[in-house]
Every structure is written in C-alpha cells, then in structure tokens.
C-alpha cells in the first residue's frame, strides 16, 4: 500500500496554518511542487513548508517519498478516467482510453517517466486495467489474450507518451529539427539510395509517432478479434 489512510493510528491534527492534513491534501501540495516553474522542487522539507506543517507529519500518511510519488501517479490516473464511459464500439473506446493516457502524460511531463515504468497498485490503476481488459473481453478475446493484449497496448501507449513528454532544454527540440533537416537535404544519394527515394517524406520522422502507432495497434486488435 502506498498510504496508511485507513489506520486508526493516524491522528489528524491541524497544521500550524490550521489545516487538517489528509492524503489528498498532501498529494495536491506535492504535485504543485513537482510542477513548479524552474523544475521539480519536491522535497519533504519543502512539502512541510507548503503545507504549513512539520515535514515529519508527511510520514504519518506515506512511508517515504517514493510512496508519495506512487500515490500521485495513481491520482493522475483518476484524471485520465474522469468522465470516461466506454461506448458500444470496444475498439473506439480503447482508442479513447489510450488518447486520454497520452494527453494526461503530456499535461504532467515531470511524472511521465515514473508513470511509464511503475505500477501504482492503487484503486485508479486497478479501475483503468478493469476497463481496458473489459473492453477486450467484450471484443471476444479469451481471458489470457485479453490480459496480454491489454498489457502490450497500455505499455506501448505509456512508452510513447513518456517520449513525447520528455522535457528538452530550451531550443533543443528546434536545434534537433534543424540538424535533421540539414542532414536529410545533404546526404549522399549513392550511399543511401533508399533514403534518397523518400527524401521528401523524411521530415515527418520528427513528428510524434503516437497517432500512427495507436492506429496500428487498434487495427491489429480489430483484425485479431475478427479471427476469433
């Protein structure tokens, strides 16, 4: 468990500012510090200042900073699912779920890598998995296939979203695009004949691969479902 909110030993005493601490309040304060201008400013000491509480009070709710980060990641999954209702077309609903995950990752880029590689084991991740696997079961996939396809699908979405959310230094993305444009315009066609044959299309490789890969994933799942 990432929090100890159900323990009767947690005493909800007011902070110096008169606010009664609870896990949701701590998560929101930590998220503000992570997304503060100038870079991630989250430390337990700064979190105590933000909450107007002794920093050690955080440990009454989260065993350590890592547990707090996992709880934040699970909270962001709830943002992904807010208002989402699967429709009659399982594949269209799965696509929307993937797009929602991608959009949420881009809104919170400093947590994208964490969300891509860690399991939260929290209620929102469980709900997301339940929805995704449920869509695949509805499509007719046997249980084992539904689990495997869902894992492949969501891992691909998370990986692509983490790539798109990666924070580059100011001007770095533009510099990279300009360097690629110069390379594509000047390479030796005799040495790279296949690249030369598609030279005019090469600039598109700098665009996000997410839409195209999502199309391919949904298409492959539809085709597989039709074969069942």
N, C-alpha and C positions, 0 to 999 in steps of 0.2 A: 504494500500500500504506500502511496506517496504522501498521504496526510493521515493525521490521527484525530480527525474531526469528531469521530464518534466516541472517543474516550471520555469517560466521566472525570478523568484526572485533569483535563484541560480547563483551566479557570479563566473565564472571560472577564478579565479585569480591564477597566478603562486605561487608555494610554495617557501620557502627560497632557495631550490635547483634548482628552475627554472622549476619545473614540474607543469603542469596544472592538478589540481585534477579533477577526474571524478569517478563515482561509481565503474566502473570496476577496476580502479587502486587501490581504497581503499579496495575492496574485495580481490584482489590478495595479497596486503600487510597484511591484516588481516589473511588470510589463512596461509601465511608464519609464522606469529607469533603463530598461533594456533598449527602448526605442527613443531615448533622449537624444537630441541633436548632439553631434560630435562623437557619438559612439556609445556602445554599451557601458552603462555606468552602474551596473548591478553589483553590489557587494552587500554583505549582511549589515555592515556599519551604515552604509548609505540608505539601505532599506529601513533601518531603525529611524534615521533622521526623517525620511519621507513619511513614515507612519507616526512620528512623534512618540516613539516607544523605545525602550531599551532593546538593542539588537538581539539580545538573547531570547526575547519574547517570541521571535520567529520560530525557535526550536521547539516551542510548545505545540506547534502545528505541523511543522515539517522537520524531518530528522536531520536534513542538511540542505545545502543549496541545490544539489543535484535533484533531490526530491521535489523542491520547489519548481525547478525548471520543467520537470516532467509534468507536474500539475498544471503549469502554464500551457504546455503543449496540448494537454487534454482539454483545457478550457478553449483553446483556439479551434479545436475540432468541433466544439459546440457551435462556434461561429460559422464554420463550414456548413453545418447541418441546419442552421436556423432557417425555418420556412420551407425546407425541402420536403416535398411529398412525391414519392415515385409515381409516375404516370402509367398508363396502360402498356406503353412500349418499353420493355425492360432495357433494351439497348440504348434508347434515347435517355432513359433515366440514369443508366450507368455513365453515359457520356456527361450528363449534367453533374453527376457526383464528382467525376474526375475534374471537370472545369471548376467546380467550387473549391476543391482541394487546391488546385493550381492558383486560383485567384487569392485564396487565403494566405498561401505561402508568400505570394508577392506583396501582400499587404503587411506582412511581418517578416521581412527578409532576414533579420538577425537571428531568427529562430528556425529558419528553413532547414539548415543542416541538421539541427537537433531533431526536428520533426521527421526528417527523411531517414534517420538511422536508428531511432529509439522507439521502443514500444512503451506507451504510457500505461497500459493495463487499466486505464480509467474507464469510467462509465461512458464517456463520449466516444472513445475509440471503439469500445465494445458495440455501441449503437451503430457507428459507422460500418463496422465489419458486418453486423447483423443485417443492415440494409443492403450492402453490396452482395453478400452471399445470398441473401434472399432473392435478389433480382436474378442471379444466375440459376438458382434453383427453379425460379419461375420460368426461366428460359428452357428448362428441361435437362439441365446438366445433372448428372449423378452427384451425390454429396462430395465425394473425393475430388471430382473435377471442379465442382463449384468452388471449393476451398482453394484449390491450386490456381485456378484462373483468376480468382479474386486477388490472391496474394501477388501474382505476376502483374496484374493490372494496377493495383494500388502502389506497388513498389516502383513500377515504371513511371507512374504519374508523380510520385514523390521525388524520384531522382531527377526528372526533367524540371520539375518546379524548383528544386534546390539549385539546379544550374541557372535557371532564369532569374532566381532571386539573389544570386551571388552578388555581393556589393563590390564594385570595382572602384578604384581610386578615381577622383575627378578627372575626366578627359581620357581615361584609359580605354573605355569602350570605343570612343571616336578614333583614338590613335590606332587601335587594333583594326578597325574597319578600313582606315586609310592605308595601313600597311598591306592588308589583304588585297585591296583594290589595286595597289601598285604591282603586287606580285601577280595577280591574275592578268593584268594588262601586259606584263613584260616577260612571262616565262617562255622558254624555247619550245615552239610547237613541235619541232622534230624530236625533242627529248620526251615531251609529254603529249603525245598525239591525241589521247582520249580526252584529256583536259582541254586541249585546243578545240576539239569538236563541240564542246559545250561551254566554251569560254563565256559567252554572253549570259549564261544562266548561273555562273558560279557565285555572283554576289549574294544569291539567296541563302547561301550556307551560313551567313551571319545572322539570319533571322532565327527566331525561336523554333526548335524542332517540335515543340509540344503539339500544335494543331495537327501536323501531319502524322505524328506517331499516334496520337489519340484516334485519328481516323483509321489508321491501320489496325490498331488494337480492337476497336469496335467492329470493324469489318471482319477480322479473323474470328472473333467470338460469334458473330452472326452466322458465318459460314459453318463453324463448328456445330452450332446449335441446330442448324438445318440438317446436319448429317446424323443427328441422334435418332 
